[in-house]
Amino acid sequence: MENSGKLFLIPTTLGDIEPLNVLPLTVKKVIETTHIYVVENEKSARRFIKKISPSKTQSKLVIKVVSKYLEEEETMQFLQEVWKNGQDVGMISEAGCPAVADPGFDVVWLAHRSGVKVVPLVGPSSIMLALMASGLNGQNFAFNGYLPIDKPKLKSTLKVLETKSLKENQTQIFMETPYRNNNFLKELLSALHPDTLLCVAADITLDTEWIFTDCVKNWKQVTVDLHRRPAIYLIWRKG
């Protein structure tokens, strides 16, 4: 049975940038007509809504916070009641596209189970933009999220991904917490084969955007400071 309310998946910017520089007007129109939201972080979501629609009355917004592990039965029941009443809900992540390398997929699954139309809106995905700009294989790729922090486990994981990349001709994509980027890059250059292609895409869509691809042996001559800069990493071990 279908409910008349919709779930809009609303993308945000990847950093401090004018929203309409990277987002279509559709996002602004949806925000101007939607008053109920599930978000990753209430403070940043309110700031984003205010920036894209300054005239919207913040006090009239109904905002529910979703965590990485959505366990609040009350939130689920709330959403189902909202949709039954024909009201729309917008989902906003901390950066980029909701439910992609992000919490919130439980909300999307709930919408499908509840017969609610899910409407994904166009916006920036750091994963896809990095792949587009990398020069690596965009026909066959896998996103692996965060890799282990423990150095021996990280090294063995990288070897597994590198072997898989070679055997399956597949680009492997992963990320790291920004404050660990510089040490993470050192570990990559130490663990990977010299001929493996490595791309680092940092600060995507921002004025400080930096995207560079080369083989690991040449990367060892590169000097770059990635500290606290959101980055995506891609490797491709060509046969």
Secondary structure as UniProt FT lines:
FT   STRAND          6..10
FT   HELIX           19..21
FT   HELIX           25..33
FT   STRAND          36..39
FT   HELIX           42..52
FT   TURN            54..55
FT   HELIX           58..60
FT   STRAND          62..65
FT   HELIX           73..84
FT   TURN            85..86
FT   STRAND          89..92
FT   TURN            98..99
FT   HELIX           105..113
FT   TURN            114..115
FT   STRAND          117..120
FT   HELIX           126..134
FT   STRAND          141..146
FT   HELIX           151..168
FT   STRAND          171..175
FT   HELIX           178..180
FT   HELIX           181..191
FT   TURN            194..195
FT   STRAND          197..202
FT   TURN            204..205
FT   TURN            207..208
FT   STRAND          210..215
FT   HELIX           216..219
FT   TURN            220..221
FT   TURN            227..228
FT   STRAND          231..236
//
